[in-house]
Amino acid sequence: MNNQLKVAIVLLSILVCFCLLSFFPDILQSEDEIKTFYTEEDGTILIPPYPPSSTNWLGTNQNGEDILTLLITAGRDTLLVVLAISLIRFVIAVPLGMLSYQNKGICHWIIHGLNTFFSMVPILIFTILVLNLPFLVVSEQRLLWALVLIALLECGRVGVSVQNHVRQVYQSSYMEGAIVNGSRPSTIFKYYYWRHLKPQLIVMFFLDTSKVMLLLGQLGFLSIFLSQMWLDEEGVGIVVRNTLQLWPSMLADTRQYLRSDIWIPLFPALLIAYTIFSLQLFGEGLRKQLEQRK
């Protein structure tokens, strides 16, 4: 096992352990502990956000909620959403890529059409446009739609990569021998195609999750939520409220704190960056490990 892969495993283990802290509510801030104001000894009244202290290690947000608690409780859902998007993408893209190994047919045109289109159009801009479609904005199933549509956007890229790997196997000399010997299609798929494709898919999957995490972070900073509801607040009017606490959603509406209360966007952004780096490092380390075995 190479050093890059070892470091990545340690980093991901720390990340998983951090998210598992949500199962220990005693160490987290309860709703009763949220303070909307403090009164100092000299009578000065302090209101949130509160800076990092011995009570709130990472400080609080503008509502007085402990940022460390929010990061822990949002961790599990964040990782599940990232994995779900990549899994849906691969479930769709892998069959399309495998069926396109001869560089022709409708599957070939689908994945290459998608790949060509999204290589010209920034994926972030198109995602924002899709998630702001009228039927999605008011849909009660917005989260499900968002997961599927985000997954579909880069199916072409994954499908083309799978197609190239399968075609390499198809054109290899040992594949010709298997066909000449009269091997069954199921045998050829299991011992020739799938055997060589599976390690590559694992590497591609983890590299893809890092890209998904980056995209979600960008959407969160721009206040684009995967799950939301509309509320009519007195004195404010109709507003959109996030209903799924994720690390990216913690970046929403934080631009105003970049100069004054930097800890509010800083720690969620650092955790997102840590996750992206860990997943990317794991994918690259796994790729090197597979190359060494060859």
C-alpha positions as CSV (number, residue, x, y, z in Angstrom):
1,M,0.0,0.0,0.0
2,N,1.5,3.3,-1.1
3,N,1.8,6.3,1.3
4,Q,-0.7,8.4,-0.5
5,L,-3.4,5.7,0.0
6,K,-2.4,5.3,3.7
7,V,-2.8,9.0,4.4
8,A,-6.1,9.1,2.6
9,I,-7.5,6.2,4.7
10,V,-6.5,8.0,7.9
11,L,-8.1,11.2,6.7
12,L,-11.3,9.5,5.7
13,S,-11.4,7.5,9.0
14,I,-11.1,10.8,10.9
15,L,-14.0,12.2,8.8
16,V,-16.2,9.2,9.4
17,C,-15.5,9.3,13.2
18,F,-16.3,13.0,13.3
19,C,-19.7,12.4,11.6
20,L,-20.4,9.5,14.0
21,L,-20.3,11.9,16.9
22,S,-23.9,12.8,16.0
23,F,-24.9,9.6,17.8
24,F,-23.7,11.0,21.1
25,P,-26.2,13.9,21.8
26,D,-24.7,14.5,25.3
27,I,-21.6,16.2,23.8
28,L,-23.7,18.4,21.5
29,Q,-25.4,21.7,22.2
30,S,-29.1,21.3,23.0
31,E,-31.8,23.8,22.1
32,D,-32.0,24.9,25.7
33,E,-28.3,25.9,25.6
34,I,-28.8,28.3,22.7
35,K,-28.5,31.8,24.0
36,T,-29.8,34.8,22.1
37,F,-27.9,37.3,24.3
38,Y,-25.3,37.5,27.0
39,T,-25.0,40.1,29.8
40,E,-21.5,40.9,30.9
41,E,-20.5,42.0,34.4
42,D,-20.4,45.6,33.3
43,G,-24.0,45.3,32.0
44,T,-23.0,45.1,28.3
45,I,-25.4,43.0,26.3
46,L,-23.8,40.7,23.7
47,I,-25.8,39.2,20.9
48,P,-24.8,36.4,18.4
49,P,-22.8,35.5,16.5
50,Y,-20.3,34.8,19.4
51,P,-16.6,34.2,18.6
52,P,-14.8,30.9,19.4
53,S,-14.4,30.4,23.1
54,S,-14.0,27.7,25.7
55,T,-17.8,27.2,25.6
56,N,-18.2,27.3,21.8
57,W,-15.0,26.0,20.4
58,L,-15.7,27.1,16.8
59,G,-18.0,30.0,17.8
60,T,-21.7,30.3,16.9
61,N,-23.7,31.5,14.0
62,Q,-26.0,34.5,13.9
63,N,-28.7,32.5,15.7
64,G,-26.5,31.5,18.6
65,E,-26.2,27.9,17.4
66,D,-22.9,26.2,18.1
67,I,-21.1,25.7,14.8
68,L,-19.3,22.6,15.9
69,T,-22.6,21.0,16.8
70,L,-24.1,22.0,13.4
71,L,-21.1,20.5,11.6
72,I,-21.4,17.2,13.5
73,T,-25.1,16.8,13.1
74,A,-25.0,17.8,9.4
75,G,-22.1,15.4,8.6
76,R,-24.0,12.2,8.1
77,D,-26.6,13.7,5.7
78,T,-23.8,15.5,3.8
79,L,-21.9,12.3,3.1
80,L,-25.1,10.4,2.3
81,V,-26.2,13.0,-0.2
82,V,-22.7,13.0,-1.9
83,L,-22.7,9.2,-2.1
84,A,-26.3,9.1,-3.4
85,I,-25.6,11.5,-6.2
86,S,-22.5,9.6,-7.3
87,L,-24.2,6.2,-7.0
88,I,-27.2,7.3,-9.1
89,R,-24.8,8.7,-11.7
90,F,-22.8,5.4,-11.9
91,V,-25.9,3.2,-12.0
92,I,-27.0,5.1,-15.1
93,A,-23.7,5.8,-16.7
94,V,-22.0,2.5,-16.4
95,P,-24.5,0.5,-18.4
96,L,-24.6,3.2,-21.1
97,G,-20.8,3.2,-21.3
98,M,-20.6,-0.6,-21.5
99,L,-23.3,-0.8,-24.2
100,S,-21.3,1.8,-26.2
101,Y,-18.0,-0.2,-26.5
102,Q,-18.3,-0.4,-30.3
103,N,-18.5,3.4,-30.7
104,K,-22.0,3.3,-32.2
105,G,-25.6,3.1,-31.3
106,I,-28.0,5.3,-29.3
107,C,-26.1,4.8,-26.0
108,H,-22.9,6.0,-27.7
109,W,-24.7,9.2,-29.0
110,I,-26.3,9.9,-25.6
111,I,-23.1,9.8,-23.5
112,H,-21.0,11.7,-26.1
113,G,-23.7,14.2,-26.6
114,L,-23.9,14.9,-22.8
115,N,-20.2,14.9,-22.5
116,T,-19.7,17.4,-25.3
117,F,-22.4,19.7,-24.1
118,F,-21.2,19.9,-20.5
119,S,-17.6,20.3,-21.6
120,M,-18.8,23.6,-23.2
121,V,-21.3,24.7,-20.5
122,P,-20.1,25.3,-16.9
123,I,-21.7,22.6,-14.8
124,L,-22.3,25.0,-11.9
125,I,-24.4,27.5,-14.0
126,F,-26.4,24.7,-15.6
127,T,-27.1,23.1,-12.2
128,I,-28.4,26.5,-10.9
129,L,-30.7,26.8,-13.9
130,V,-32.0,23.3,-13.4
131,L,-32.6,23.6,-9.7
132,N,-34.5,26.9,-10.3
133,L,-37.0,25.4,-12.7
134,P,-40.5,26.4,-11.6
135,F,-41.8,22.9,-11.0
136,L,-38.7,22.1,-8.9
137,V,-38.8,25.2,-6.8
138,V,-42.3,24.3,-5.4
139,S,-42.1,20.5,-5.6
140,E,-42.5,18.5,-2.4
141,Q,-40.1,16.0,-3.9
142,R,-37.4,18.6,-4.6
143,L,-34.7,16.6,-2.8
144,L,-35.2,13.5,-4.9
145,W,-35.4,15.5,-8.1
146,A,-32.3,17.4,-7.2
147,L,-30.3,14.2,-6.5
148,V,-31.3,12.6,-9.8
149,L,-30.9,15.7,-12.0
150,I,-27.4,16.6,-10.5
151,A,-26.4,13.0,-11.1
152,L,-27.6,13.1,-14.7
153,L,-25.7,16.2,-15.6
154,E,-22.3,14.4,-15.7
155,C,-23.4,11.0,-16.7
156,G,-21.8,11.6,-20.1
157,R,-18.3,12.1,-18.6
158,V,-18.5,8.9,-16.6
159,G,-20.1,7.0,-19.4
160,V,-17.3,8.0,-21.9
161,S,-14.7,6.9,-19.4
162,V,-16.4,3.5,-18.9
163,Q,-16.7,3.2,-22.7
164,N,-13.0,3.7,-23.2
165,H,-12.1,1.2,-20.5
166,V,-14.5,-1.5,-22.0
167,R,-13.2,-0.8,-25.5
168,Q,-9.6,-1.4,-24.4
169,V,-10.7,-4.8,-23.0
170,Y,-12.7,-5.6,-26.1
171,Q,-9.7,-4.9,-28.4
172,S,-7.2,-6.9,-26.3
173,S,-5.7,-10.2,-27.6
174,Y,-7.0,-12.3,-24.6
175,M,-10.6,-11.2,-25.4
176,E,-10.2,-12.5,-29.0
177,G,-9.0,-15.8,-27.5
178,A,-12.1,-16.0,-25.3
179,I,-14.4,-15.4,-28.2
180,V,-12.6,-18.0,-30.4
181,N,-12.8,-20.6,-27.6
182,G,-16.6,-20.2,-27.5
183,S,-16.9,-18.8,-24.0
184,R,-20.4,-17.9,-22.9
185,P,-21.4,-14.2,-22.8
186,S,-21.9,-14.4,-19.0
187,T,-18.4,-15.9,-18.6
188,I,-16.9,-13.2,-20.8
189,F,-18.6,-10.4,-18.9
190,K,-17.6,-11.8,-15.5
191,Y,-14.0,-12.8,-16.1
192,Y,-13.0,-10.4,-18.8
193,Y,-15.0,-7.2,-18.8
194,W,-16.1,-6.9,-15.1
195,R,-12.8,-8.2,-13.7
196,H,-10.9,-5.4,-15.4
197,L,-13.5,-2.7,-15.1
198,K,-14.4,-3.1,-11.4
199,P,-11.1,-1.6,-10.0
200,Q,-11.4,1.4,-12.4
201,L,-15.0,2.0,-11.4
202,I,-14.0,2.2,-7.7
203,V,-11.3,4.7,-8.5
204,M,-13.6,6.8,-10.7
205,F,-16.4,6.6,-8.0
206,F,-14.3,8.2,-5.3
207,L,-12.9,10.8,-7.6
208,D,-16.4,11.6,-8.7
209,T,-17.6,12.1,-5.1
210,S,-14.9,14.8,-4.6
211,K,-16.3,16.6,-7.6
212,V,-19.9,16.3,-6.2
213,M,-18.7,17.7,-2.9
214,L,-17.2,20.7,-4.6
215,L,-20.3,21.4,-6.6
216,L,-22.5,21.2,-3.5
217,G,-20.2,23.6,-1.7
218,Q,-20.5,26.1,-4.6
219,L,-24.3,25.7,-4.6
220,G,-24.5,26.2,-0.8
221,F,-22.4,29.4,-0.9
222,L,-24.9,30.7,-3.6
223,S,-27.8,29.8,-1.3
224,I,-29.1,27.1,-3.7
225,F,-30.7,24.4,-1.5
226,L,-31.5,20.8,-2.3
227,S,-34.5,20.8,0.0
228,Q,-36.4,23.9,0.9
229,M,-39.8,25.3,1.9
230,W,-41.6,28.6,1.3
231,L,-42.7,30.6,4.4
232,D,-44.7,33.8,4.7
233,E,-43.0,35.6,7.5
234,E,-44.7,38.6,9.1
235,G,-42.9,41.9,8.3
236,V,-40.6,40.1,5.8
237,G,-42.9,38.5,3.2
238,I,-42.3,35.2,1.4
239,V,-38.9,33.7,2.1
240,V,-37.2,30.4,1.2
241,R,-35.9,28.3,4.1
242,N,-33.5,25.4,3.9
243,T,-35.0,22.1,5.3
244,L,-31.9,19.9,5.0
245,Q,-28.9,20.8,7.1
246,L,-25.7,20.1,5.1
247,W,-22.2,21.5,5.3
248,P,-22.7,23.4,2.0
249,S,-26.0,24.9,3.2
250,M,-24.2,26.4,6.2
251,L,-22.4,28.6,3.8
252,A,-25.7,30.2,2.6
253,D,-26.0,33.9,3.2
254,T,-22.6,34.1,4.9
255,R,-21.0,36.6,2.6
256,Q,-21.9,39.4,5.0
257,Y,-19.7,37.8,7.7
258,L,-16.5,37.4,5.6
259,R,-15.0,40.6,7.0
260,S,-16.5,40.7,10.5
261,D,-17.4,37.2,11.8
262,I,-15.2,35.0,9.6
263,W,-15.6,31.9,11.6
264,I,-19.2,31.4,10.4
265,P,-18.3,30.5,6.8
266,L,-14.7,29.5,7.6
267,F,-15.2,26.2,9.4
268,P,-17.9,24.7,7.1
269,A,-15.7,25.7,4.1
270,L,-12.6,24.1,5.7
271,L,-14.5,20.8,6.4
272,I,-15.8,20.8,2.8
273,A,-12.2,21.3,1.5
274,Y,-11.0,18.6,3.9
275,T,-13.6,16.2,2.5
276,I,-12.7,17.0,-1.1
277,F,-9.0,16.6,-0.5
278,S,-9.5,13.3,1.3
279,L,-11.7,11.8,-1.4
280,Q,-9.4,13.0,-4.2
281,L,-6.3,11.7,-2.4
282,F,-8.0,8.3,-1.8
283,G,-9.0,8.0,-5.4
284,E,-5.5,8.9,-6.7
285,G,-3.9,6.6,-4.1
286,L,-6.1,3.8,-5.2
287,R,-5.2,4.4,-8.8
288,K,-1.5,4.2,-8.0
289,Q,-2.0,1.0,-6.0
290,L,-3.8,-0.7,-8.9
291,E,-1.1,0.4,-11.4
292,Q,1.6,-1.1,-9.1
293,R,-0.3,-4.4,-9.0
294,K,-0.3,-4.5,-12.8
